[in-house]
């Protein structure tokens, strides 16, 4: 991770969360581009939203805490999508 703020965030949530950062094309292949080649059910819908340099944040934390943390750090990254597994 190249950004010191992201490193601090990763260290802060090390026990409850995981970050996956990388090129959107690579992440799309890893998640699955279509329903027939996706890793888990409906992950191709997540991969459709990835473009350029992208990241995923997997956590058990409540939605409000996650969005507040991202906004507080002012990383220039918007908290746009919160997906809850069903």
GIWO-V258400 format. One record per residue. N is the residue number from 0. PHI is phi in radians with two decimals (999 if undefined). OMEGA is omega in whole degrees, 0 to 359 (none if undefined). D_CENTER is the distance of its C-alpha to the mean C-alpha in Angstrom with 2 decimals. Layout:
N	PHI	OMEGA	D_CENTER
N	PHI	OMEGA	D_CENTER
//
This chain:
0	999	187	13.79
1	-1.66	184	16.17
2	-1.73	182	15.66
3	-1.10	179	17.56
4	-1.16	178	15.63
5	-1.17	177	12.32
6	-1.10	179	14.58
7	-1.12	179	16.08
8	-1.13	178	12.94
9	-1.07	178	12.04
10	-1.14	181	15.70
11	-1.13	184	15.86
12	-1.85	183	13.30
13	-1.01	184	14.31
14	-1.41	187	16.06
15	-2.00	188	13.76
16	-2.53	176	10.15
17	-2.40	176	8.39
18	-1.87	171	6.28
19	-2.28	181	6.19
20	-2.10	177	7.42
21	2.94	178	10.13
22	-1.21	182	12.20
23	-1.00	181	11.22
24	-1.14	180	14.34
25	-1.17	179	13.73
26	-1.12	178	10.35
27	-1.10	178	12.26
28	-1.16	181	15.08
29	-1.12	181	13.27
30	-1.38	183	11.89
31	2.00	182	15.16
32	-1.41	182	16.49
33	-2.28	180	18.90
34	-1.08	183	19.71
35	-1.34	182	22.15
36	-2.06	180	19.95
37	-1.30	182	16.66
38	-1.26	177	15.72
39	-2.30	183	15.55
40	-1.02	176	16.90
41	1.25	177	15.22
42	-1.21	178	12.24
43	-1.11	176	14.06
44	-1.21	175	13.39
45	-1.21	183	9.62
46	-1.13	178	10.76
47	-1.11	183	13.33
48	-1.57	184	11.14
49	-1.62	177	9.87
50	-2.64	180	12.51
51	1.12	176	13.44
52	-1.31	186	11.26
53	-2.30	177	7.59
54	-2.63	176	4.38
55	-2.17	180	1.34
56	-2.19	180	3.23
57	-1.74	184	6.12
58	-2.69	174	9.23
59	-1.73	186	12.75
60	-1.27	177	13.27
61	-1.14	182	14.72
62	-0.94	184	13.09
63	-1.07	180	15.54
64	-1.16	180	14.88
65	-1.13	180	11.16
66	-1.11	179	12.15
67	-1.08	181	15.25
68	-1.10	181	13.73
69	-1.12	180	11.64
70	-1.22	181	14.87
71	-1.11	183	17.11
72	-1.29	180	15.80
73	0.89	182	16.34
74	-1.41	186	13.94
75	1.41	180	14.59
76	-2.06	180	11.11
77	-1.51	174	11.45
78	-1.50	189	9.82
79	-1.66	187	10.40
80	-2.13	171	9.05
81	-2.10	181	9.16
82	-1.87	180	9.78
83	-1.98	180	12.29
84	-1.15	179	13.67
85	-2.02	none	17.36
//
